Amino acid sequence: MTTPPVPNGPAEQREAGHAHGEHAHEHAHEHDEGAAHPHAKGHSHGDSHGHTHNHSHGGHHHHHAPVAGPGHAFAIAVVLNLAIVLIQGIYGVIAHSTALLADAGHNLSDVLGLLLAWGATWLTTRRPSARYTFGYGSTSILASLVNAGLLLFACGVIVAEAIGRLMNPAPVAGLTVFVVATVGMLVNGFSAWLFMRGQKEDLNIRGAFLHMAGDALISAAVAVSGLIILATNWTWLDPVMSLVVVAVIVYGTWGLLRDSVRLALDAVPPGVDLQRIREYLAGQPGVTDVHDLHVWALSTTGNALSAHLVIPAGHPGDAAVDAIVLTLREEFSMQHATLQVDLGTTHHHCSLEHPRSH
């Protein structure tokens, strides 16, 4: 998963030497404030035959921010959608249009979703604390998961309303429906455009984009149904069009829900080739084995990695380790890497991984 930069203040760093069996631990820390310092800074202490922990903070190397910037894009989209909710709600009642009322309800859920995504985006910029040592980036994963749930809930409400209207048809003011829905389509289309670039790199932004794009699609369908009803008086088309659009939204939302659940369960993030990472680490000079390799998402834009490198000759030096960490960040999008160097004299396999024969 290619990751855009997320504004970050300098994280609190701590270094401490400690013993582990007969070997001391070495810590090589790499600090990147935002993307301002691309080079690693290695610090080592303790015996050269030990375990090395390398931490890379920040250092997002690709910049694909939304057009207006996350904060501005969210603010504009929230204000516009609140206005649309009021307009569609009022004229939905006046025109007796279930499609307009359903669209207004969907837009209201979008406002809640946008606020969640906006809050999560802001929290990812907060510095880590003594309790939340990884920071608050995982809130963006939770927000994308809740957004997917909100989208599906809104679709359920629309289906219920549409079925009710099919069973009890009512006159629909086609012209009013067309005009109001067209306005909604333009507003939501503009809102979706604000998040278009960022949604390719950030699952949280993708949730906001899907909300806006889905609403634009619904409004377009409602506008078309309004014109057809105006010309033919087919009032049944209003709820039927809602059902068709719901099917499209559910299809698009399923991917967001799936990816959000996977990230929440610490699955390997989409776009990360775990086997390629293993092969890269195994190919480093002196490395005879790689085990306890774990990769998970710290947020919707940042990944973390931990692994044991078996190097019988001992610690290769801070420069060599820093180079590995730098490559993991720039080539494999690992913003936080922890590497432990083992001599291979004992089995260090953790309980999460089945021991393998050497």
C-alpha positions as CSV (number, residue, x, y, z in Angstrom):
1,M,0.0,0.0,0.0
2,T,1.6,3.2,-1.1
3,T,1.3,5.7,1.7
4,P,1.0,9.5,1.5
5,P,2.5,11.7,4.1
6,V,0.5,12.5,7.2
7,P,1.6,15.7,9.0
8,N,3.3,14.6,12.1
9,G,5.0,16.3,15.0
10,P,8.2,14.8,16.4
11,A,7.4,11.6,18.3
12,E,8.7,11.1,21.8
13,Q,11.7,8.8,21.6
14,R,13.3,6.8,24.4
15,E,16.4,4.6,24.2
16,A,17.4,2.1,26.9
17,G,20.0,-0.6,27.0
18,H,18.9,-3.8,28.6
19,A,20.2,-7.4,29.0
20,H,18.5,-10.4,27.3
21,G,20.0,-13.7,28.4
22,E,23.7,-13.5,27.8
23,H,23.4,-10.8,25.1
24,A,22.9,-7.1,25.3
25,H,20.4,-5.2,23.2
26,E,21.3,-2.6,20.7
27,H,18.8,0.1,19.6
28,A,19.1,2.0,16.4
29,H,16.5,4.6,16.1
30,E,15.6,6.5,12.9
31,H,13.6,9.7,13.4
32,D,11.7,11.4,10.6
33,E,9.6,14.4,11.3
34,G,7.1,14.3,8.5
35,A,9.3,13.9,5.4
36,A,11.8,16.5,6.3
37,H,14.6,14.2,7.2
38,P,15.0,11.3,4.8
39,H,18.2,10.0,6.2
40,A,18.5,7.5,9.1
41,K,20.2,8.4,12.3
42,G,21.7,5.3,14.1
43,H,22.5,5.2,17.7
44,S,24.0,2.1,19.3
45,H,25.1,1.0,22.6
46,G,25.8,-2.3,24.4
47,D,27.5,-5.5,23.1
48,S,27.9,-6.0,19.4
49,H,26.4,-9.5,19.8
50,G,22.9,-8.6,20.6
51,H,19.4,-7.7,19.4
52,T,18.9,-4.6,17.4
53,H,15.6,-2.6,17.5
54,N,15.2,-0.1,14.7
55,H,12.4,2.4,14.8
56,S,11.3,4.6,11.8
57,H,8.8,7.2,12.7
58,G,7.0,9.2,10.0
59,G,8.9,9.3,6.8
60,H,6.0,8.9,4.4
61,H,7.6,9.3,1.0
62,H,4.8,9.8,-1.4
63,H,2.6,12.9,-1.3
64,H,-0.9,12.5,-2.7
65,A,-3.0,14.8,-0.6
66,P,-6.6,15.7,-1.5
67,V,-6.9,18.7,-3.7
68,A,-8.0,21.2,-1.0
69,G,-6.1,19.4,1.8
70,P,-7.8,17.0,4.2
71,G,-9.0,19.7,6.7
72,H,-10.4,22.1,4.1
73,A,-11.9,19.3,2.1
74,F,-13.8,17.9,5.1
75,A,-15.0,21.3,6.2
76,I,-16.3,22.2,2.8
77,A,-18.0,18.8,2.3
78,V,-19.6,18.9,5.8
79,V,-21.1,22.4,5.2
80,L,-22.4,21.6,1.7
81,N,-23.9,18.3,2.8
82,L,-25.7,19.9,5.8
83,A,-27.3,22.3,3.3
84,I,-28.3,19.5,1.0
85,V,-29.9,17.6,3.8
86,L,-32.1,20.5,4.7
87,I,-33.1,21.2,1.0
88,Q,-33.8,17.6,0.2
89,G,-35.7,17.0,3.4
90,I,-38.0,20.0,2.9
91,Y,-38.7,19.4,-0.8
92,G,-38.9,15.6,-0.3
93,V,-42.0,16.2,1.9
94,I,-43.4,18.9,-0.5
95,A,-42.9,16.6,-3.6
96,H,-44.0,13.4,-1.8
97,S,-40.7,11.8,-3.1
98,T,-39.4,8.8,-1.2
99,A,-36.2,9.0,-3.3
100,L,-35.5,12.6,-2.2
101,L,-36.2,11.8,1.5
102,A,-34.0,8.7,1.2
103,D,-31.3,10.8,-0.3
104,A,-31.6,13.3,2.5
105,G,-31.2,10.5,5.0
106,H,-28.2,9.2,3.2
107,N,-26.7,12.6,3.2
108,L,-27.2,12.9,6.9
109,S,-25.3,9.7,7.5
110,D,-22.6,11.1,5.2
111,V,-22.3,14.1,7.4
112,L,-21.7,11.8,10.4
113,G,-19.3,9.8,8.4
114,L,-17.4,12.9,7.3
115,L,-17.1,14.1,10.8
116,L,-15.7,10.7,11.9
117,A,-13.2,10.6,9.1
118,W,-12.2,14.3,9.8
119,G,-11.7,13.6,13.5
120,A,-9.6,10.5,12.7
121,T,-7.5,12.4,10.2
122,W,-6.8,15.1,12.9
123,L,-6.0,12.5,15.5
124,T,-3.3,10.9,13.3
125,T,-1.3,14.1,13.5
126,R,-1.2,14.0,17.3
127,R,2.1,13.0,19.0
128,P,2.4,9.6,20.7
129,S,1.9,9.6,24.4
130,A,3.1,7.5,27.3
131,R,-0.1,5.4,27.0
132,Y,-0.5,5.5,23.2
133,T,3.1,4.9,22.2
134,F,2.1,4.4,18.5
135,G,0.1,7.5,18.4
136,Y,-3.6,7.7,17.4
137,G,-3.3,6.6,13.8
138,S,-5.5,3.5,14.3
139,T,-8.5,5.8,14.8
140,S,-8.5,6.3,11.0
141,I,-9.0,2.5,10.7
142,L,-11.9,2.6,13.1
143,A,-13.4,5.6,11.2
144,S,-13.2,3.7,7.9
145,L,-14.9,0.7,9.5
146,V,-17.7,2.8,11.0
147,N,-18.1,4.7,7.7
148,A,-18.6,1.4,5.9
149,G,-21.2,0.4,8.5
150,L,-23.0,3.8,8.1
151,L,-23.2,3.4,4.4
152,L,-24.7,-0.1,4.7
153,F,-27.2,1.1,7.4
154,A,-28.2,4.1,5.1
155,C,-28.8,1.6,2.3
156,G,-31.0,-0.5,4.5
157,V,-33.1,2.6,5.4
158,I,-33.4,3.5,1.7
159,V,-34.5,-0.1,0.8
160,A,-37.2,-0.1,3.5
161,E,-38.6,3.2,2.4
162,A,-38.5,2.2,-1.3
163,I,-40.4,-1.1,-0.6
164,G,-43.0,0.8,1.5
165,R,-43.5,3.3,-1.4
166,L,-43.9,0.5,-3.9
167,M,-46.6,-1.1,-1.8
168,N,-48.3,2.2,-1.3
169,P,-47.8,4.5,-4.4
170,A,-48.2,8.2,-4.0
171,P,-48.1,11.1,-6.5
172,V,-44.6,12.5,-7.1
173,A,-43.8,16.0,-8.2
174,G,-41.4,15.1,-11.0
175,L,-40.1,18.7,-11.7
176,T,-39.3,19.4,-8.1
177,V,-37.6,16.1,-7.7
178,F,-35.5,16.8,-10.8
179,V,-34.3,20.2,-9.8
180,V,-33.5,19.4,-6.1
181,A,-31.8,16.1,-7.1
182,T,-29.7,17.9,-9.7
183,V,-28.5,20.4,-7.1
184,G,-27.6,17.5,-4.8
185,M,-25.8,15.7,-7.6
186,L,-23.6,18.8,-8.3
187,V,-22.8,19.4,-4.6
188,N,-22.0,15.8,-3.9
189,G,-20.0,15.4,-7.1
190,F,-17.9,18.5,-6.1
191,S,-17.4,17.0,-2.6
192,A,-16.3,13.7,-4.1
193,W,-13.8,15.5,-6.3
194,L,-12.2,17.0,-3.2
195,F,-11.3,13.5,-1.9
196,M,-10.6,11.9,-5.3
197,R,-6.8,11.9,-5.1
198,G,-6.5,11.1,-1.5
199,Q,-8.8,8.1,-1.6
200,K,-6.4,6.1,-3.7
201,E,-3.8,6.2,-0.8
202,D,-5.8,6.4,2.4
203,L,-8.6,4.1,3.4
204,N,-10.1,6.7,5.7
205,I,-10.3,9.2,2.8
206,R,-11.6,6.5,0.6
207,G,-14.6,6.1,3.0
208,A,-15.4,9.8,2.7
209,F,-15.0,9.6,-1.1
210,L,-17.4,6.7,-1.4
211,H,-19.9,8.5,0.7
212,M,-19.8,11.6,-1.6
213,A,-19.6,9.6,-4.8
214,G,-22.5,7.4,-3.7
215,D,-24.6,10.4,-2.9
216,A,-23.8,12.0,-6.3
217,L,-24.9,8.7,-8.0
218,I,-28.1,8.5,-6.0
219,S,-28.9,12.2,-6.8
220,A,-28.2,11.6,-10.5
221,A,-30.6,8.6,-10.5
222,V,-33.2,10.5,-8.7
223,A,-32.9,13.4,-11.1
224,V,-33.4,11.1,-14.1
225,S,-36.4,9.4,-12.4
226,G,-37.9,12.9,-11.8
227,L,-37.7,13.7,-15.6
228,I,-39.2,10.3,-16.5
229,I,-42.0,10.7,-14.0
230,L,-42.7,14.2,-15.3
231,A,-43.1,12.8,-18.8
232,T,-44.8,9.5,-18.1
233,N,-46.3,9.8,-14.6
234,W,-44.6,6.5,-13.7
235,T,-44.6,7.1,-10.0
236,W,-43.3,3.5,-9.3
237,L,-40.0,4.5,-10.9
238,D,-39.1,6.7,-7.9
239,P,-38.6,3.8,-5.4
240,V,-37.3,1.4,-8.1
241,M,-34.5,3.8,-9.0
242,S,-33.6,4.0,-5.3
243,L,-33.3,0.2,-5.1
244,V,-31.0,0.1,-8.2
245,V,-28.7,2.8,-6.8
246,V,-28.6,1.0,-3.4
247,A,-27.3,-2.1,-5.1
248,V,-24.5,-0.1,-6.7
249,I,-23.5,1.5,-3.4
250,V,-23.5,-1.8,-1.5
251,Y,-21.2,-3.3,-4.2
252,G,-18.8,-0.4,-3.8
253,T,-18.9,-0.4,0.0
254,W,-18.1,-4.0,0.3
255,G,-14.5,-3.4,-0.6
256,L,-14.2,-0.6,2.0
257,L,-15.8,-2.9,4.7
258,R,-13.5,-5.8,3.9
259,D,-10.3,-3.7,3.9
260,S,-11.3,-1.9,7.1
261,V,-12.0,-5.2,9.0
262,R,-8.7,-6.7,7.8
263,L,-6.7,-3.7,9.0
264,A,-8.6,-3.7,12.3
265,L,-7.5,-7.3,12.7
266,D,-3.9,-6.4,12.0
267,A,-3.8,-8.2,8.7
268,V,-1.1,-7.5,6.2
269,P,-2.2,-4.1,4.6
270,P,-3.4,-4.2,0.9
271,G,-0.5,-3.7,-1.5
272,V,2.2,-5.0,0.8
273,D,4.0,-8.0,-0.6
274,L,5.1,-10.0,2.6
275,Q,7.0,-12.6,0.6
276,R,9.0,-9.9,-1.2
277,I,9.9,-8.3,2.1
278,R,11.0,-11.7,3.5
279,E,13.2,-12.3,0.5
280,Y,14.8,-8.9,0.8
281,L,15.7,-9.4,4.5
282,A,16.9,-12.9,3.9
283,G,19.2,-11.6,1.1
284,Q,21.1,-9.2,3.4
285,P,24.8,-10.0,4.0
286,G,25.2,-12.4,6.9
287,V,21.5,-13.2,7.3
288,T,20.9,-17.0,7.4
289,D,17.2,-16.9,8.5
290,V,14.3,-14.6,8.9
291,H,11.6,-15.4,11.4
292,D,8.8,-13.8,13.5
293,L,8.1,-11.5,10.5
294,H,5.0,-9.4,11.2
295,V,3.5,-6.6,9.2
296,W,0.4,-4.6,10.3
297,A,-1.2,-1.2,9.8
298,L,-0.6,1.6,12.3
299,S,-3.2,3.7,10.4
300,T,-4.8,3.9,7.0
301,T,-1.6,5.5,5.8
302,G,1.2,4.0,7.8
303,N,2.5,0.5,8.3
304,A,4.7,-1.2,10.8
305,L,7.1,-4.2,10.7
306,S,8.9,-6.4,13.1
307,A,11.3,-9.3,12.4
308,H,14.1,-11.4,13.7
309,L,17.2,-11.6,11.6
310,V,19.5,-14.6,12.3
311,I,23.1,-13.4,11.8
312,P,25.7,-15.9,13.2
313,A,28.5,-13.4,12.8
314,G,26.9,-11.0,15.1
315,H,25.5,-7.4,14.8
316,P,26.5,-6.0,11.3
317,G,26.8,-2.4,12.6
318,D,24.4,0.5,12.8
319,A,25.1,1.7,9.3
320,A,24.0,-1.7,7.8
321,V,20.9,-1.8,10.0
322,D,20.0,1.8,9.2
323,A,20.3,1.0,5.5
324,I,17.9,-1.9,5.9
325,V,15.4,0.3,7.7
326,L,15.6,3.0,5.1
327,T,14.9,0.5,2.3
328,L,12.0,-0.9,4.2
329,R,10.5,2.6,4.5
330,E,11.2,3.8,0.9
331,E,10.7,0.5,-1.0
332,F,8.2,-1.3,1.1
333,S,6.2,1.5,2.8
334,M,7.2,0.4,6.4
335,Q,7.1,3.6,8.4
336,H,8.0,1.9,11.6
337,A,10.5,-1.1,11.6
338,T,11.8,-3.1,14.5
339,L,14.5,-5.6,13.7
340,Q,16.0,-8.0,16.2
341,V,19.4,-9.6,15.5
342,D,19.9,-13.2,16.7
343,L,23.1,-15.2,16.7
344,G,21.1,-18.4,16.0
345,T,22.3,-20.3,19.0
346,T,18.8,-20.7,20.3
347,H,15.2,-20.7,19.0
348,H,13.7,-17.3,19.4
349,H,10.3,-18.1,17.7
350,C,7.4,-16.3,19.3
351,S,4.1,-18.0,20.2
352,L,2.4,-16.4,17.1
353,E,4.6,-18.3,14.7
354,H,5.2,-22.1,14.4
355,P,8.9,-23.0,14.8
356,R,10.5,-24.0,11.6
357,S,13.4,-26.4,11.2
358,H,16.7,-24.7,10.3
